[in-house]
Amino acid sequence: MKIFVDDGSTNVKVAYEADGKRKNVISPNSFKRGWSVQFGNQQIFNYSLNGENYTFDPISPDALTTTNVAYQYGDINVIAIHHALLMTGIQPQEVELVVTLPLAEYYDKNNQIIEENINKKIINVMRPVTLKGAETFTVKSVTVLPESIPAGFEVVKKLDPTQSLLIVDLGGTTLDISQVRGKMSGISKIHGDPNVGVSIMTDAVKDALSIAKTQGSSYLADDVIIHRNDSKYLKNRINDESHISTVENALKESEASLTKRVLQAIDDFHGYSHVMVIGGGAAIVADAIQSHTTVQKDRFFIAEEPQFALVNGIYQIG
């Protein structure tokens, strides 16, 4: 069975075919060292890899950091992929995986494929993972594709070869931008920045939450970011009411900083006729990008499900 995986730093997105239809699953990366305590019929996920034990815990402040490039080649990357596969409900079996790497890891400064990184990624994902009390998947083969580019497949194939689509993929850790010519006739330019991602906001919000005595995982911080304009939610979430404004200020300042850096990166691209914004951070920066690029409204695209745009593009390509 072939399964398509966008193994991002904050969430793993999966696309697969079942009963002739495409199915999607999203699974957050929130794992800590050690195993969770079994209690009653509660389902827990205690994994082992390379002599280390890990467990899925969406709220623990001890959750290991995945918002860095090293995640792409480490234990948690493999654990996160297997956890997402289990979330599909598919019976564990032998599978062929198509996974991703950020543009800055896939291509060098001369826009040439970095074979060493691709091989390193393949070796990492091929490692077997065990789950206490249950079966896991066996990875038969791994194919690695670059992030961003496949997401525009449906739009680009309809464009004239003289037109091009600027694809802005803002993820948890990286910003990947690619300018793809119509009919998939070529790639004009790419840009990958491993230091620009929603993690700019996540880290700032986690620090503010700590001041407000609301320590938690990156997953919880990201949930605060999602609900950043919901004052009722913030009041319910934050323990120290006197520091709600601290969290709100962190949200506003980090959002402004993130948006500024994304727009600065876009300024290096010219000649595109259409723009698409995807990734977990799409909702944060889409309006600013539309205003900044000034493309016609019918040429500006925000994926209906931005986090699934890449993995669904890979699925369509096959």
C-alpha positions, 0 to 999 in steps of 0.5 A: 500500500502506498501512503503519502506523508507530509511529515512537518515539524508540528503536525504530520499530514497523511493522504491515502486511498480507501474505497476509491476515495482520498482520505486525510489524517492529521496528527500533532507532534507532541511526544515526550521521553518515557512511557505513559501510565496505563489506566483502565481502558484508556488508549496510550501509545508507548513507542520504542526506537533505537533503545529509547522510549517515547509516548504521545502526550498532547499537553505535557510541557515536557514534550520534545521540541520538533520545530527545528531542521534536526527533527527531519532526521531524528527519532521523533520524526519516525515516531510521529510518522508511525503514530500518524499511520496508526491514526488512519485506522489502517491495519498495520502492514507493509507500506510504501511511503512518500515523505517530504523535506523542506526546500532548504534541505532538499536543494542546495544554494545552487538549486541542486538536489542534495542527495546526502540529505535525501539518503539520510531521510530515507535511512531515518524513516526506514527504521523500525518502530515498536508499540507496546501491546500492538503492531506497527507498520513495516516500511518497505520503501521511502520516496522523498519529495520537496515541500511546497512545489507539489501543492500547486499541481492542480492550479499550475496544470491549468496555467499557460506556460507563460504564467507562473504560480508563486507558492508560499508554504509557511509551516511550523519551522520553515518557510518554503517559496517556489515559483512554478511555471504553467503546465508544470513546465519548469521551476523559475525560483525557489527559496527555503528558510529554516529560521522562519515559521510559525514557531516564531509565534509558538516560542513567544507564546510559550514564554508568555504562557509560562509568565501567566503560569500556563505552561504547556506543550507547543501543541497547546501554544499553537492552539492559543495562536489559532484562537488568538482573536477569541478573548473568551477562549484566552480567558478560559485557557490562561491561568493567571488572569492578570497576564492575559494582556502579556499573552495577547501582546506576545501574539500581536508582536510575534505575528507582526514579526513573522508576517514581516519576514515572510513578505521580505522573502516574497520580495525576492520573487518577480514575474509571477501571475498567480499566488497560492498560500498553504501550510499551517501558517497560511491563515496568519499571513494570507491577507497580508500576502494578498495585499502585498503582492497585489495580484488579481483576486481570482488569481490568489488562492488559499487552499481550502485545507491549507495544512493538507495542500502539500500532501494532497498535491503529492497524492495527485501526482502519485 
